[in-house]
Every structure is written in structure tokens, then in C-alpha cells.
Amino acid sequence: QKGVDITIVASGHASLLAREASKQLKGENILSEVIDIRVLNPFNADLIVESVMKTKHLLVVDSGWLSSGFSAEIIAKVMEKLPVDCLKKPPVRIALPDASAPTSRVLEKAYYTSVDDVVNAAENILNN
């Protein structure tokens, strides 16, 4: 999905969250470029780099854990290819906390990423 304000990158289930968040952001006049990573290995960051060069903002949504997750790899590969002064803000990633998966519905709401989490992160990047 094309946009000019922020690049949102995701794969798997997180792509659904990213697309839904993009729809909500559009209602707030934030045009997000959503990139759905479908091939994880070999991973090619060129499309993401091209997008971030345009939007100057990067948000990565990952269905895995924060530490050692795919979101960290995406950010590392993109940062290796971007000019030093390209981003207006540091990249942000949303991922599962470094904890065991919960077994109750109450804890699941706090643990798993939601569309609102993605919307809030994008708004924070653009508003701060």
C-alpha cells in the first residue's frame, strides 16, 4: 500500500494488523506505506529502504518476540543501507514482550499486539 507519511513493515499475522492500522490512520489524514514481507529468507530490504527514503519514518510490526526477533533484523538491514541523516526519528518496533505466552484472556490483551498498538505507535512517531 502506498503512502507518504510513514513506512509500516510487517509479515504474517502482523501484516493484517498493519493494514487495519493503516485504514484507521488514513481517517486521521496519515498516509502510511505498508510493506508486507512475504519472503523471510533470503531477506531483501531494498523495497523498505526505498519507502523509508520517501517517508523518513519506520515502524516495524512483528508477531515474534522483541529480543532477537525479525523486527530487529529488518531495522538492522534497513539502517545499514540508509544515509545517516535520512530518518526524522529513530525506527520503532512493536513485538511481543520478552515473556512466556499468557494462558488467560486478561493477560492476552496486554501481551499480544493489537491494531490500536500499531496506530498509537505510528501517531507517536509522527506527533513527537
Backbone bond lengths (Angstrom), bond angles and torsions (degrees), N, CA, C in turn:
res aa  C-N    CA-C-N  psi(-1)  N-CA   C-N-CA  omega(-1)  CA-C   N-CA-C  phi
1 Q - - - 1.451 - - 1.517 108.08 -
2 K 1.307 116.57 133.63 1.460 121.57 -177.11 1.523 110.95 -85.74
3 G 1.330 115.45 145.89 1.455 122.27 176.83 1.510 109.71 -162.53
4 V 1.328 116.55 173.71 1.466 120.40 -176.74 1.524 114.18 -127.41
5 D 1.334 117.67 -11.64 1.462 119.91 -172.78 1.523 114.84 -94.92
6 I 1.330 116.87 -38.68 1.464 120.83 -176.55 1.523 108.81 -155.09
7 T 1.318 115.97 145.41 1.461 122.19 175.30 1.526 107.79 -99.56
8 I 1.331 116.13 124.55 1.464 121.92 176.09 1.523 107.27 -114.56
9 V 1.329 116.20 121.83 1.462 122.10 -177.26 1.520 108.52 -114.67
10 A 1.328 116.02 136.70 1.460 120.52 179.81 1.519 109.61 -156.38
11 S 1.335 115.27 167.74 1.461 120.90 174.23 1.524 108.26 -143.28
12 G 1.325 115.18 157.64 1.462 119.90 177.86 1.518 112.49 59.63
13 H 1.318 116.33 -139.06 1.471 121.55 -178.20 1.523 111.56 -60.14
14 A 1.312 117.94 -31.75 1.460 121.44 179.87 1.526 111.24 -62.50
15 S 1.327 117.69 -25.97 1.468 121.03 177.40 1.520 111.08 -64.35
16 L 1.316 116.50 -37.49 1.465 120.79 176.43 1.532 109.66 -62.11
17 L 1.319 116.50 -45.33 1.470 120.79 178.18 1.526 110.54 -60.73
18 A 1.331 116.66 -42.68 1.464 121.40 -179.10 1.524 111.03 -63.22
19 R 1.318 117.39 -43.06 1.470 120.68 -179.84 1.526 111.26 -67.13
20 E 1.317 116.84 -41.57 1.467 120.07 178.05 1.535 110.37 -65.47
21 A 1.312 117.14 -41.31 1.471 120.77 178.00 1.522 110.07 -63.28
22 S 1.320 116.67 -39.05 1.460 120.99 179.15 1.525 111.30 -60.24
23 K 1.312 116.71 -38.83 1.473 120.42 177.53 1.528 110.67 -63.32
24 Q 1.335 116.37 -42.97 1.464 119.81 178.84 1.521 110.93 -66.30
25 L 1.321 116.76 -41.27 1.466 120.78 -179.82 1.521 111.03 -63.95
26 K 1.316 116.87 -35.51 1.467 120.88 179.22 1.527 110.19 -60.09
27 G 1.322 116.74 -35.35 1.462 121.49 176.39 1.519 112.64 -64.46
28 E 1.321 116.61 -18.49 1.471 122.42 177.60 1.528 110.86 -104.71
29 N 1.336 115.97 17.01 1.477 122.82 -179.54 1.523 113.02 62.60
30 I 1.328 116.70 30.39 1.459 121.89 172.76 1.522 106.73 -108.24
31 L 1.326 115.59 115.59 1.465 120.80 -178.01 1.519 108.91 -97.94
32 S 1.313 115.80 104.99 1.462 121.22 -177.55 1.516 110.51 -96.59
33 E 1.320 114.29 141.02 1.460 120.33 174.11 1.531 106.03 -95.42
34 V 1.319 117.23 117.58 1.459 121.72 -177.62 1.519 109.26 -103.34
35 I 1.329 115.35 126.82 1.461 121.29 177.84 1.516 108.22 -117.19
36 D 1.320 115.47 119.45 1.465 123.14 179.83 1.524 107.78 -96.90
37 I 1.324 116.58 109.13 1.465 121.69 179.88 1.524 108.16 -78.76
38 R 1.308 116.63 115.69 1.461 120.48 -178.04 1.516 113.00 -106.02
39 V 1.317 116.82 -19.68 1.461 120.99 178.03 1.527 107.11 -117.43
40 L 1.323 115.80 112.78 1.460 120.51 -177.46 1.521 113.00 -88.42
41 N 1.320 116.41 -27.47 1.457 119.48 -178.39 1.528 109.32 -147.97
42 P 1.304 119.84 114.55 1.462 126.64 3.88 1.527 110.97 -76.94
43 F 1.317 115.96 140.64 1.459 122.66 -178.48 1.516 109.41 -93.69
44 N 1.328 116.01 127.24 1.453 122.01 178.99 1.529 108.30 -115.71
45 A 1.315 117.52 118.30 1.470 122.22 -175.20 1.526 113.52 -92.11
46 D 1.310 118.85 2.30 1.463 121.14 -172.81 1.530 113.60 -57.96
47 L 1.310 118.10 -44.17 1.461 120.92 -179.82 1.527 110.69 -63.40
48 I 1.319 116.91 -40.16 1.464 121.16 179.30 1.527 109.66 -65.78
49 V 1.316 116.80 -44.51 1.469 120.92 179.36 1.527 110.20 -58.96
50 E 1.314 116.21 -45.22 1.473 121.05 178.99 1.533 110.41 -59.48
51 S 1.319 116.87 -42.97 1.460 121.54 179.59 1.526 111.77 -65.63
52 V 1.336 116.83 -45.70 1.461 120.88 -178.52 1.531 111.01 -66.51
53 M 1.316 117.08 -31.76 1.473 120.19 175.86 1.536 109.34 -61.24
54 K 1.322 116.63 -31.80 1.463 121.62 -179.55 1.532 111.32 -82.28
55 T 1.348 117.32 -48.04 1.472 120.84 -172.93 1.527 113.65 -85.49
56 K 1.323 116.58 -28.37 1.480 122.98 -178.48 1.524 114.31 70.17
57 H 1.352 116.90 10.95 1.469 122.16 179.08 1.527 109.45 -139.67
58 L 1.348 116.43 142.85 1.462 120.70 -179.16 1.524 110.83 -134.96
59 L 1.334 114.49 125.79 1.459 123.10 173.89 1.519 107.29 -125.78
60 V 1.338 116.61 125.77 1.460 121.17 -179.97 1.522 108.43 -115.04
61 V 1.331 115.74 127.70 1.463 122.17 179.88 1.518 107.43 -110.03
62 D 1.330 115.97 124.23 1.461 121.52 -174.44 1.519 109.46 -126.49
63 S 1.333 116.97 136.06 1.465 120.71 176.75 1.520 111.99 -83.08
64 G 1.321 116.89 -5.03 1.464 121.09 179.89 1.519 111.17 -97.21
65 W 1.322 114.89 -173.44 1.463 120.13 -179.41 1.520 111.48 -72.94
66 L 1.324 114.52 156.49 1.459 121.83 -178.46 1.529 111.10 -63.85
67 S 1.327 117.41 -51.37 1.465 120.73 -178.76 1.521 110.67 -75.46
68 S 1.311 115.49 131.98 1.461 123.15 177.23 1.524 113.14 60.21
69 G 1.313 117.04 25.42 1.460 120.95 -178.46 1.519 112.62 -91.30
70 F 1.319 114.99 175.06 1.458 120.85 -179.14 1.535 111.21 -65.81
71 S 1.325 117.32 -29.42 1.470 119.75 178.91 1.531 110.78 -61.31
72 A 1.313 116.47 -37.19 1.470 119.93 178.09 1.524 110.74 -65.61
73 E 1.322 116.68 -38.86 1.463 120.86 178.81 1.519 110.99 -66.41
74 I 1.323 117.06 -41.60 1.463 120.55 178.43 1.524 109.77 -60.06
75 I 1.319 116.39 -50.12 1.462 119.95 -178.42 1.521 111.00 -62.24
76 A 1.324 117.46 -42.81 1.469 120.41 179.66 1.530 110.68 -60.33
77 K 1.331 117.33 -48.29 1.476 120.22 -178.38 1.524 111.55 -63.71
78 V 1.318 116.59 -40.97 1.464 120.33 -179.34 1.528 110.13 -67.09
79 M 1.315 116.97 -45.38 1.471 120.73 -178.01 1.524 111.80 -64.40
80 E 1.331 117.10 -31.14 1.464 120.47 177.11 1.525 111.98 -65.26
81 K 1.335 117.05 -26.13 1.462 121.11 -174.94 1.528 113.98 -102.76
82 L 1.332 117.92 -16.08 1.460 121.08 -177.24 1.525 111.55 -82.40
83 P 1.336 117.32 147.54 1.463 119.35 169.77 1.536 108.89 -61.75
84 V 1.295 116.97 150.29 1.465 122.25 -174.28 1.528 112.43 -56.75
85 D 1.293 118.41 -38.88 1.464 121.63 -174.30 1.530 113.50 -98.14
86 C 1.301 118.85 18.70 1.471 122.36 -174.84 1.519 113.07 -71.80
87 L 1.327 118.20 -46.92 1.460 121.67 -175.35 1.527 111.94 -78.81
88 K 1.326 115.54 139.06 1.466 120.64 175.15 1.525 110.86 -80.23
89 K 1.340 116.16 -27.74 1.469 123.38 179.06 1.520 107.94 -138.59
90 P 1.331 118.44 157.36 1.469 119.66 175.79 1.529 110.41 -61.67
91 P 1.328 117.40 150.96 1.461 119.65 176.93 1.529 110.30 -64.48
92 V 1.328 115.25 151.89 1.462 121.45 -179.32 1.516 107.96 -124.89
93 R 1.335 115.74 143.14 1.461 119.48 175.63 1.514 109.56 -129.09
94 I 1.321 113.17 143.83 1.453 121.44 175.85 1.519 105.86 -116.33
95 A 1.311 116.13 126.56 1.462 120.96 -179.01 1.526 108.72 -153.46
96 L 1.309 114.90 175.72 1.461 119.30 177.73 1.521 110.01 -67.14
97 P 1.327 116.93 144.85 1.464 118.71 176.15 1.524 110.53 -66.03
98 D 1.308 115.23 156.69 1.464 120.89 179.36 1.527 109.61 -76.73
99 A 1.320 115.05 73.48 1.464 121.97 -179.07 1.526 108.10 -153.30
100 S 1.296 115.72 162.20 1.466 120.51 177.06 1.520 110.26 -65.92
101 A 1.327 115.33 150.62 1.458 120.00 178.60 1.528 110.01 -63.99
102 P 1.337 117.28 137.19 1.462 120.32 -178.31 1.529 111.80 -76.60
103 T 1.320 115.15 163.09 1.463 120.38 -179.14 1.522 112.31 -118.00
104 S 1.343 117.95 8.23 1.463 120.01 177.14 1.526 109.38 -125.16
105 R 1.323 116.32 150.31 1.469 121.44 -178.36 1.524 112.19 -60.47
106 V 1.302 117.26 -37.87 1.465 120.65 -179.24 1.528 110.00 -61.53
107 L 1.313 116.70 -46.39 1.461 120.55 -179.68 1.531 111.84 -71.45
108 E 1.325 117.37 -31.49 1.464 120.67 179.53 1.525 111.19 -60.19
109 K 1.323 117.83 -38.88 1.468 121.11 179.97 1.522 111.31 -61.41
110 A 1.303 117.27 -36.00 1.464 120.73 179.08 1.525 111.69 -80.12
111 Y 1.311 117.59 -25.37 1.464 122.58 -172.99 1.523 113.16 -87.11
112 Y 1.329 117.15 -48.45 1.462 120.65 -174.11 1.523 111.49 -85.47
113 T 1.316 115.42 143.95 1.457 122.21 -179.98 1.520 110.00 -69.47
114 S 1.337 115.76 139.59 1.460 121.34 178.27 1.535 109.59 -118.56
115 V 1.313 115.26 169.14 1.465 120.51 175.78 1.524 109.49 -59.51
116 D 1.325 117.25 -40.28 1.466 120.68 179.04 1.526 111.71 -60.91
117 D 1.329 117.35 -36.63 1.470 120.41 176.88 1.528 110.58 -60.76
118 V 1.329 116.58 -41.99 1.466 121.34 -179.19 1.525 110.11 -68.35
119 V 1.326 116.96 -44.91 1.468 121.51 178.45 1.525 110.10 -59.66
120 N 1.325 117.27 -47.92 1.465 121.51 -179.13 1.519 111.92 -61.58
121 A 1.329 117.16 -40.80 1.471 120.36 179.39 1.513 110.57 -64.80
122 A 1.346 117.61 -43.45 1.466 120.57 179.48 1.521 110.28 -63.85
123 E 1.315 117.13 -43.42 1.469 120.74 178.79 1.529 110.82 -62.40
124 N 1.320 116.98 -41.45 1.470 120.36 178.62 1.512 112.02 -63.21
125 I 1.315 117.01 -40.48 1.457 120.81 179.21 1.525 109.84 -62.27
126 L 1.308 117.02 -43.44 1.456 121.12 -174.58 1.526 113.47 -82.59
127 N 1.315 117.95 -22.82 1.473 120.29 -175.12 1.514 114.25 -97.43
128 N 1.314 118.89 -22.00 1.475 120.25 -176.88 1.502 111.07 -84.66
